[in-house]
Structure formats: structure tokens, C-alpha cells
Amino acid sequence: MTKLWSDPERLHAVAPRFEQLGEEVNAALETLKSGIGAEGHCWGGDAPGKSFEAEYPQTDADGGVGQALSRLNQLMTLLKGTGDRVSTVATGLRTQDKANADPLIAKQNEV
């Protein structure tokens, strides 16, 4: 038999922190977007600038600024959703534990 130990109350207690982390990532992302927007096209139009931009484009292309911003947005979404999933797991563990314990308690009360 495999053993599983959990602390549903602790899981419920830490779940809101994921929402907070998501909000912090979102705030950083908005600051970053604002800064990038204020800079505009910043690699320069000369040969070194064009060469640099070929590797690090300011678009949604692979390795580009847009792709990085998109990935940060995905991280924010995942963090915000993780808290809900942690709470759901904690509730499920508590429910299963009770369902397993109730018949044992009933048997004990018969004795």
C-alpha cells in the first residue's frame, strides 16, 4: 500500500499566494510593456543594430520581445490558476479522508 500524507488546511492557506504571485507578475509585465513601448525601436538602423535585431527581434518571432511578453503573460495565468487547483486538491483530499474514516468510526461506535 502506498502512503500519502497531506495537510489540506495548509494547502488551503497557501493557495491564495499563487493569486498574489500572478498579480505581481502581471504588475511587472505591465511595467515592462510600458518601458518597452516608451523605448520604441531601440536596436538602431545601422549594421550592428540590424544584426542584433536579427537575433533578438522586437516582434512576436522566436526569441523576440513579443514572444517573451507572451510567455510572461502565460506564467501569470498559470500562477493565478494554480491556487484554485491547489484548493480543489485539498478539498478532494479532505473529502476522501472523511469518506475513508466514516466507516471506521461507525464500526468503532458499534463496539
N, C-alpha and C positions, 0 to 999 in steps of 0.2 A: 504494500500500500504506500502511496506517495503522500508525504506530509505537506500541508500548506498552512502557513501561519499568516494572518493578516490582522491589521488594525483598522477596521472600517472608519472609526471615529477620526483617526489620524489622517486617513486618506481624504475624508470629507473636509478636514481642517486645512489641508494643503491645496485642495482643488482650486480655490479662488486665486491662489498665487499665479496660476497659469494665465488666468484672465489679465491679471496685473502685468505679467511679463509681456503678454501680447500687446497691451496698451503702451508699454514702454518701447517696444519695438516699433509700434505704429508712430509714436511721437518722434523717435529717432529717424524713421523713414521719411516723415513729413519734413523734418528739418533738413535732411539730406536732399530731398527733392527740391526744396526751396533754394538751397545753396547751389545745386547743380543748375537749376533754372536761372538763377541770378548770374552765374558764370557764362552761360551760353556756350557757344562753340569755343572750346578752350585749347585745342591741340595745336592750333596755328595752321596757316596755309602754306608754310614753307616745306621743303623736302623732309626735314626731321619730324615736323608735326604730322605730315601726311603718313609717314612711315609708322609713327607711333599710333596714329588713329587706325591704321590697317590692323593692328594687333589688339587695340583697345577702343573699339568704336563707341561713339555716343549714341548708339541706336539699340534696337532690340536684338541685334545679331549676337551669335555666340561670343561670349566674352565682353559684350557691350554693357554700357551703363544701364540701358533699359532692362536687359536680362537680369542684372544684379538687383535692380529695384524690384523687379517682378518676383525674384526669389525671396527677397526680404518680406514682401507682401505675403507670400505663401507661408513663410515662417510665422508671421504674425497670426495668420488664420489658423495654422496648426496649433500654436500655443493657446489661443483662445478656446479652441475646441477640445483641447486635451483635458482641461479642468472638468468639463461636462462628462467626458468619458471616464475620468478617474472617479467621479461621484457615482456614475452608473455602475461601475465595477464594485465600488464599496457597498452600494445598496444591494447589489446582487449577492455579494459575499455574506452580508448580514442576513439577508433573506434565506439563503441556502443553509447557513449555520443554524438559524432558528428552525427551519424545516427538518434538519437532521436532529436537533436537540429535542424538539417537542415530543416525538415518540418515546425517547429515552426517559424524559421527565414523566410522561404518562405511565410508563412501566414502573418507574420508581414509586410513583404515588399509589400503585396497585399493591405494592408490597407492604 
